[in-house]
Amino acid sequence: MDITINELGQLTPDSYVLLDMRGDVEVGHGIIPGAIHMSKEEILEKYSGGLVKADEAEAAEREDSAEKKLIIYCARGRISQELAEELRDRGYDAYSLKGGYTSWLLNEMKNQQADEVCAQVEKSIRKKFRKNIWCKFTKAINQYELVKEGDCIAVCISGGKDSMLMAKLFQELKLHNKFPFEVKFVVMDPGYSPENRKVIEENARKLKIPIHIFESDIFESVYHIEKSPCYLCARMRRGYLYNFAKELGCNKIALGHHYDDVIETILMGMLYGAQIQTMMPKLHSTNFEGMELIRPLYLIREDDIKAWRDYNNLRFIQCACKFTDTCTTCNNEENQSKRVEIKQLIAEIKKKNPYVEAHIFKSVENVNIETVIAYKKDGVKHHFLDNYDL
């Protein structure tokens, strides 16, 4: 049985318990205020049928829960339906939130006024987050020479927090530019659900980002591919973005990869790819002549991006691909990416070494070729024995 967002709003807070059954990654991108984050297994264990418990405190808590509605939600409100039915069979007054978290998110966005939201966001970039976001953005622009006179840059917006922040930073940069350059804000729809596309459009409206939307069928093309669909999807999306950017007269595309993406890529290459490589701040395209890829968020920490998002009460989509769009990956650890594993590994090491992230980042700036067994340059492998006895 479902309960709608409007019906939820009519309930008093003490009459229900709101349970978020999404995975840790999804919850990290936003949670409904007042919700309790629990996995499906934890919910089933907590409400495991009957009110008889050995511990009196737990028995009292369960009896209190039995008098309240249990409202459960996932990303779309589909997996939560099954869980709500199971809890109803156990005697609880359980409901699934219709449309899930996305439904609540869209409802919230409708109530926000663009002028007010945009003004606050822009002020926060200039004031509160000047040191950790704006200054690091401009440092990357200058240090890696990412923006040059006469450039026309396609700022690629996926709908997540990183690319939306990048768009606002470019708008701010245009106000202070010391030489002429142009930016165009590009959104590729590779097959988003209507709900996710609406979230992107609403955020663009609120933040006053004039987006160019173009469509493709990439999600449909890779949906039935079993081996590395995410890698293929990323490659195809990059190609479509280059093509569309060229049609708009752009010579560069800007992607929203940040500092944490860089250090995670370094470790992933070592631990899973048996190679030392990094995510470069800029690259010449090998397939699109005259085109270049730049990463202006290169020096910005993800935690600072999250802090900016939460300070401004912004809500963005996390992953809108067909593999997650149906909630099939909710709380499913088997589907966690290698990048999530690396992120968790870095967090564990940081507990003992607080400088580990900076050390990983600097490691690819301080490579000593004389102590490397072998390396590649321009596709040619060089071995230390080649010149050892010379």
C-alpha positions in Angstrom: 0.0 0.0 0.0 1.3 3.4 -1.0 1.2 6.8 0.7 1.7 10.0 -1.3 3.9 13.0 -0.5 0.8 15.1 0.1 -0.6 12.5 2.4 2.7 12.3 4.3 2.7 16.1 4.8 -0.7 15.9 6.4 0.5 13.5 9.1 1.9 14.7 12.5 5.6 13.8 12.9 4.9 11.7 16.0 2.4 9.5 14.2 4.9 7.7 11.9 8.4 6.4 11.5 10.1 7.3 8.2 12.6 4.6 7.0 15.1 5.2 4.2 16.2 1.8 2.8 18.6 3.1 0.1 22.3 2.3 0.0 25.0 4.4 1.7 26.0 6.1 -1.6 22.5 7.2 -2.4 21.8 8.5 1.1 25.1 10.4 0.9 23.5 12.5 -1.8 20.5 13.5 0.3 17.9 12.1 2.7 14.4 13.2 3.6 14.6 15.2 6.9 13.6 13.1 9.9 14.1 9.8 8.1 16.1 6.9 9.6 18.6 5.2 7.3 18.3 1.4 7.6 19.0 -1.4 5.2 16.3 -3.9 4.2 17.9 -6.5 6.4 18.1 -4.1 9.4 14.4 -3.2 9.0 13.3 -6.8 8.8 15.4 -7.6 11.9 14.1 -4.7 13.9 10.5 -5.5 13.0 10.9 -9.2 13.0 7.3 -10.1 13.9 5.4 -10.2 17.2 5.9 -7.8 20.1 7.6 -10.3 22.4 11.3 -9.4 23.0 13.7 -10.5 25.8 14.8 -7.0 26.4 12.1 -4.8 28.0 13.4 -1.6 26.4 13.3 -3.2 22.9 9.8 -4.5 23.6 8.7 -1.0 24.6 10.2 0.4 21.5 8.6 -2.2 19.3 5.2 -1.6 20.9 5.6 2.1 20.3 6.4 1.4 16.6 3.4 -0.8 16.4 1.2 2.1 17.2 2.8 4.3 14.5 2.7 4.1 10.7 5.9 2.7 9.2 6.6 4.6 6.0 9.5 3.2 3.9 11.1 4.6 0.8 13.8 3.7 -1.7 14.8 5.7 -4.8 11.6 5.1 -6.8 9.2 3.5 -4.4 9.3 0.0 -6.0 11.5 -2.1 -3.8 9.9 -0.4 -0.8 6.5 -1.7 -1.8 7.6 -5.3 -1.3 9.1 -4.5 2.1 6.0 -2.6 3.2 3.8 -5.6 2.2 6.0 -8.0 4.2 5.8 -5.7 7.3 2.0 -5.5 6.9 1.9 -9.3 6.9 3.7 -9.1 10.3 1.0 -6.9 11.7 2.6 -3.4 11.2 0.8 -0.5 9.7 3.4 -0.1 6.9 3.3 1.9 3.7 5.6 2.6 0.8 6.2 6.2 -0.1 4.8 6.6 -3.6 7.6 7.6 -6.1 10.2 7.2 -3.4 12.9 9.8 -2.7 12.7 11.2 -6.2 9.0 12.1 -5.7 9.8 13.9 -2.5 12.8 15.7 -4.2 10.6 17.0 -7.1 8.0 18.2 -4.6 10.6 20.1 -2.7 12.0 21.8 -5.8 8.7 23.0 -6.9 8.4 25.1 -3.8 11.7 26.9 -4.2 11.9 30.3 -5.9 14.7 30.8 -8.5 15.7 34.3 -7.5 16.1 33.6 -3.9 17.9 30.2 -4.3 20.2 31.5 -7.0 21.2 34.6 -5.0 22.1 32.5 -2.0 24.1 30.0 -4.0 26.1 32.7 -5.7 26.7 34.5 -2.4 27.9 31.3 -0.8 30.5 30.8 -3.5 31.9 34.3 -3.0 31.8 34.3 0.8 31.5 31.1 2.8 33.1 28.8 0.2 35.6 31.2 -1.3 38.7 29.5 0.2 37.8 25.9 -0.3 35.9 26.1 -3.6 36.3 29.4 -5.5 40.0 29.8 -4.9 40.8 26.2 -5.7 38.7 26.5 -8.9 40.7 29.6 -10.1 44.0 28.0 -8.9 43.3 25.0 -11.2 42.3 27.3 -14.1 45.6 29.2 -13.8 47.9 26.4 -12.7 46.9 24.0 -15.5 46.1 26.7 -18.1 42.6 25.3 -18.6 40.9 28.4 -20.0 42.6 30.6 -22.7 41.6 33.6 -24.7 39.1 32.8 -27.4 38.0 29.5 -25.9 34.4 28.4 -26.3 33.8 25.8 -23.5 31.0 23.3 -23.3 30.3 22.9 -19.6 28.9 19.4 -19.4 26.1 19.0 -16.8 25.1 15.4 -15.8 22.7 16.6 -13.1 24.8 15.8 -10.1 26.3 18.1 -7.5 29.7 18.3 -9.1 28.7 19.4 -12.6 26.0 21.8 -11.3 28.6 23.5 -9.0 31.0 23.7 -12.0 28.4 25.5 -14.0 27.9 28.1 -11.3 31.7 28.6 -11.0 32.0 29.2 -14.7 29.2 31.8 -14.5 31.1 33.5 -11.7 34.3 33.3 -13.7 32.6 35.1 -16.6 31.9 38.0 -14.3 35.6 38.5 -13.6 37.2 37.2 -16.8 40.4 39.1 -17.8 40.2 38.0 -21.5 37.3 37.0 -23.8 36.0 33.4 -23.7 32.6 31.8 -24.0 30.8 29.1 -22.1 27.8 27.0 -23.1 26.0 24.7 -20.6 25.3 21.3 -22.1 23.1 18.5 -20.8 23.0 15.2 -22.7 19.9 13.1 -22.0 21.1 9.5 -22.7 17.7 8.1 -21.7 16.9 9.6 -18.3 13.6 8.7 -16.8 11.1 11.7 -16.9 11.5 12.2 -13.2 15.3 12.5 -13.4 15.2 14.8 -16.4 12.7 17.0 -14.5 15.1 17.2 -11.5 17.9 18.4 -13.8 15.6 21.0 -15.5 14.3 22.2 -12.1 17.8 22.7 -10.7 18.9 24.6 -13.9 15.8 26.8 -13.5 16.5 27.5 -9.8 20.2 28.1 -10.4 19.6 30.2 -13.5 21.8 28.0 -15.7 20.8 28.3 -19.4 21.2 24.7 -20.5 21.2 23.2 -24.0 19.6 19.7 -23.8 20.2 17.1 -26.5 19.1 13.5 -26.6 20.7 10.2 -27.3 19.8 6.5 -26.8 23.0 5.4 -25.0 21.3 3.9 -22.0 19.2 1.7 -24.3 22.3 0.7 -26.3 24.3 -0.5 -23.3 21.5 -1.8 -21.1 21.8 -5.4 -22.3 25.6 -5.6 -22.4 26.8 -7.7 -19.5 30.6 -7.0 -19.6 31.6 -3.5 -18.5 28.4 -1.6 -19.5 29.5 1.4 -17.3 32.8 1.7 -19.1 31.1 1.5 -22.5 28.5 4.0 -21.5 31.1 6.5 -20.3 33.0 6.2 -23.6 29.9 6.7 -25.7 28.7 9.7 -23.6 32.1 11.3 -24.1 31.9 10.9 -27.8 28.4 12.3 -28.0 29.5 15.3 -25.9 32.4 16.1 -28.1 30.2 15.9 -31.2 27.5 18.2 -29.8 30.1 20.6 -28.4 31.7 20.9 -31.9 28.2 21.6 -33.4 27.9 24.5 -30.9 31.3 25.9 -32.0 33.1 24.8 -28.8 36.8 23.8 -28.7 36.7 22.4 -25.2 34.4 20.3 -23.0 34.6 20.7 -19.2 33.8 17.7 -16.9 33.1 17.8 -13.2 35.8 15.4 -11.9 37.2 16.6 -8.5 40.3 16.0 -6.3 38.8 12.8 -4.8 38.2 11.4 -8.3 41.8 12.0 -9.1 43.3 10.2 -6.1 40.8 7.3 -6.4 41.8 6.9 -10.0 45.5 6.7 -9.1 44.8 3.9 -6.5 42.4 2.1 -8.9 45.1 2.0 -11.5 47.6 0.5 -9.1 45.4 -2.0 -7.3 43.1 -3.1 -10.2 44.9 -2.1 -13.4 48.6 -2.9 -12.4 49.7 0.5 -13.7 50.6 3.9 -12.4 48.4 6.6 -14.1 46.3 9.6 -13.1 43.3 11.5 -14.3 44.9 14.5 -16.1 43.6 18.0 -15.6 43.4 18.4 -19.4 43.7 16.2 -22.4 43.7 16.6 -26.2 41.1 14.5 -27.8 42.5 11.7 -30.0 39.3 11.3 -32.0 38.0 14.8 -32.4 40.6 17.1 -33.9 41.0 20.5 -32.2 38.9 19.4 -29.2 40.2 19.4 -25.6 38.9 18.0 -22.3 39.4 20.1 -19.1 38.7 19.3 -15.4 38.3 22.7 -13.6 37.3 21.0 -10.2 40.6 19.2 -10.2 41.8 20.7 -6.8 38.4 20.8 -5.0 37.6 18.2 -2.4 34.3 16.3 -2.6 33.5 17.0 1.1 33.6 20.8 0.3 31.2 20.2 -2.6 28.8 18.3 -0.4 29.1 21.1 2.2 28.2 23.7 -0.4 25.2 21.6 -1.6 23.9 21.0 2.0 24.5 24.6 3.1 22.3 25.8 0.2 19.7 23.0 0.7 20.2 21.8 -2.9 19.2 18.3 -4.1 20.7 16.7 -7.1 20.4 13.3 -8.9 23.0 10.8 -7.9 23.1 8.3 -10.7 20.3 8.2 -13.3 21.3 5.3 -15.5 18.9 2.4 -16.2 20.9 0.1 -14.0 20.0 2.1 -10.9 16.8 3.7 -12.1 14.7 0.7 -11.0 16.2 0.4 -7.5 17.9 -2.9 -8.5 21.1 -1.8 -6.8 19.6 -0.5 -3.5 21.5 -2.1 -0.7 23.2 -4.6 -3.0 26.9 -4.7 -2.1 27.7 -6.9 -5.1 26.9 -4.0 -7.4 29.2 -1.5 -5.6 31.8 -0.2 -8.0 35.5 -0.5 -7.5 35.6 3.3 -7.0 33.4 2.9 -3.9 35.7 0.2 -2.5 38.7 2.5 -3.1 36.9 5.4 -1.4 36.3 3.2 1.6 39.9 2.1 1.6 41.2 5.7 1.6 38.9 6.5 4.5 40.3 3.6 6.5 43.9 4.6 5.9 43.1 8.2 6.7 42.3 7.2 10.3 46.0 6.4 10.9 47.5 8.8 8.3 45.5 12.1 8.0 47.8 13.2 5.1 47.2 10.1 2.9 45.0 11.9 0.3 47.6 14.7 -0.3 50.4 12.1 -0.5 48.5 10.0 -3.1 47.9 13.2 -5.2 51.5 14.3 -4.9 52.9 10.9 -5.7 52.2 11.3 -9.5 53.9 14.7 -9.4 57.0 13.3 -7.8 57.8 10.3 -10.0 61.5 9.5 -10.1 62.1 7.7 -13.5 65.5 6.5 -12.2 63.8 4.3 -9.7 61.1 2.9 -12.0 61.5 -0.6 -13.5 59.7 0.3 -16.7 57.5 3.0 -18.2 55.6 3.9 -21.4 56.0 7.0 -23.4 54.1 7.6 -26.7 53.0 3.9 -26.6 56.6 2.7 -26.4 57.8 0.7 -23.4 61.1 1.6 -21.8 62.9 -0.7 -19.4 65.6 0.3 -16.9 67.9 -2.4 -18.4 67.9 -0.7 -21.8 70.6 1.8 -20.6 71.7 0.1 -17.4 75.2 -0.8 -18.6 75.8 2.2 -20.9 
